[in-house]
Structures are given as C-alpha cells and as structure tokens.
C-alpha cells in the first residue's frame, strides 16, 4: 500500500496516503484531493497513512456484497488494517455515487469525495456511527469545520443541524487550503 521503504519511519520521513484514481473524471481536482488526503493523514489520522480507491458503483457493489453481504452500491467503504508500520487500512469511494450526492447537496464532486474520505478515515480510526452515533457525529462535525467541509454523512441521514462551514484561507502559493 505505502510507497515507503521498510525503514522510512525510523528515518523520520513523512508517510503519505495513497489515492488511486481507477474511475477517471475531469471534475475531480486531483491536486486538491491529494493535498486533502495528506492533510487528513497528518491532522486526523496522526500521520498514519491509508489507501483510498476512487472507483465506480459496480466495484463498490461487489465489495459491499463480498464484505457486508449487501448487494447494492454504496458511497464509501472502509477496511481497517492496522499494521506494524502504522498504516490504517483502505477506503473505497464510488465516484458515481459521489457525483450524484454532490448534485443533491449543492457542491462539487471533489468536495463530496473529501467528505466521503474523511468519513472513511474516521471508520479506519475505529469510529462507528451504528454503535456510537453521537461520538462519531461530534468528531466528524468538528473535523468538517476545521477542514472547511459542508454537512457530512451522519448529519444528512439524521437531518440534524450541520456545523457551520468554515472557509479556509487561500495559501500564498495560490492553491486552495483545506
């Protein structure tokens, strides 16, 4: 999963998340999404890398059936896998589902993928909205605020009051800060 050599952590080199773009889309701003993945890795996951596969509904439906026994597509699946290197595990996101949800909730595809990635990483960290809904909801809401994201998955399903959207300042380099 990680491109690091086995001894990289001992040398203090940063470990990066891996985003695999299996489902191609011009609407996905790769540079911004890769920067967001690095930020989530550093800030949310405590520098523990993860792998995120961006694919389509068919692949998510197959994975959902194989691992959860549900024969239907879904937006995000998480596969925790703590390793001796500290890697969290893998996330699979349906770009098809993300595109539809982005249109429904009034933001762009990249933003929706960021929401799904954050949600998936929180699952990799052991949070579960089925057994600890209020704790995961609070944590997800807090991170959405700090990362400048709109309403997340748990708030959508509960119809609760979303956290206010914080617009992050643009860095001097001209890129978007997240």
N, C-alpha and C positions, 0 to 999 in steps of 0.2 A: 504494500500500500504506500508506504512512505519512500521517498527517494533518498532518504538519509542513509549513510553507511551505518553499520552497527555501532561504531564508536563515536558518531557525531554528537550524541547527548553529552558524553564525557568531555568533549572539547568545548562545550558551551555554545555550539552552533544552533541557531533557531530552527525549529522543526515546523514545516509548513503543512497546511491542509492540502489535499489534492481534490481538484474539481475536474471531473471527466465529462466532456460535452458530447455524449453519444447522440443526443437529439439536437440537431443544428437549428438555430433560429437567429435571424438577423436582429430580432427585437431584444435579445439577451446581450447586455453590455458586459462582455467578458472581463474586461479590465476592472470594471467596478465590482463585478461579482467576485472575482479573485481577491480583490482588496478587502471586500466584506468578509470573505471566508478567513483571510488572515487575521482580521480584526476579531472575529468570533473565536478563532482558535486562541488568540492571545488573551482577550479580555474575558470571555465567557468560559472557555474550556481550560484556562490556566496553562496555555502552551502545549496542550495535549492535542496532537493532530488527529484529523478524521478524513475520511474519503467521502466525497459527495458525487453521486452519479446523476446527471441530468439526462433523462430518457423520456419515453412516451408512455401513454396509457397501457398499451399491450404489455410492456415489460413490468409495469407496476402491478397489473392484474395477475400476471404469472407469479411474481414474488409474493403478492398478497395471498394467493391460493396456496402456494408452497409453504409459506411460513406461518400464516394465520388461519388457513382453511376458509378464506373468504374469496369467492370467485367474482370479484369486482375490482375495477381500478380504484386507486386512491391517490391522494396528492403527495404524501410523504410517508416513507417507511424508514425506521431506524433499526440498525443491527449492532447492538453494543458488543464490543470485543476489547476488553482491557488487556493490554499486552505488557510484557516486561519493559518495552520501550515507552509505555505510557500512551499508546495510541488508543483513542476512544472507540472506534468502530467505523461503520459505514452508514451512509444515508442515501436513499434513492428518492428522487423527486420527479414527478411527472410534469414535463413542460406543457403537455396538452392540458392537464388539469389546472396548472398554474396560470396558463393563458386565460382560461375560462373564468377562474376566480379573480384574476386581475381586472377583467372587464366588469364583473359583477360588483367588485368593491371599489372601482374607480381609480386604479393606479396602474402603473406599467408592469410588464412581465418581470423585469429584473427585480423590482420591489417585492412582488409576490414570491419569487424564488428566495429572496432574502428572508422573508417571513417564514417560509417553509424550512429553510436551512436552520434558522435559529430554533424553531420548534423541534426539528430533528436532533440538533445538538443537545437540547435540554433533555430529550429522551435518552441520548447516549450517556448523559451525566446521571441517569438513574431516576429522573422525574417522570411521573406517570399521572396524567390527568384523570385516569379512570379510578385510581385509588387515593390520590392526593390532589384532587382538582384545585382546591383553593391555594395550596402551596405552589403548584406549578403555574397557576394563573397569575399569582402575585409576582413570581420570578420572571415569567415571560413578559408581563406588563412592564416591569422595571427595565429589563433589557431592551424591549422595544423602544421605550422612552430614550434610553441612553444611546441607542443606535439610530435613532431618528426614523423608526418604522411606524406605520399606521397599525390599526387594530389587528390583533393576531387571531390564530385559530380558535383558541379556547373562548375568547370573548365573542367571536362570531357565533359559535354554537350555543353559548349561554345567553346571548343577547344582552350582555352586561354593558356597563359604561366603559368605553375604551379609555386607555391612558391618553393624555394629550400628546399630540405629535410634536416632537422637538425637531426643528430643522437644524441640522448640523452646519456649522460654518464651512465655507469652502477653504481648502488649504491654499497656501501661496502658490503651489505648483500648478494650480488650475484644475486639478482633478476634484472629484466630489468626495467629501469626507463622510464617513459613515461610522 
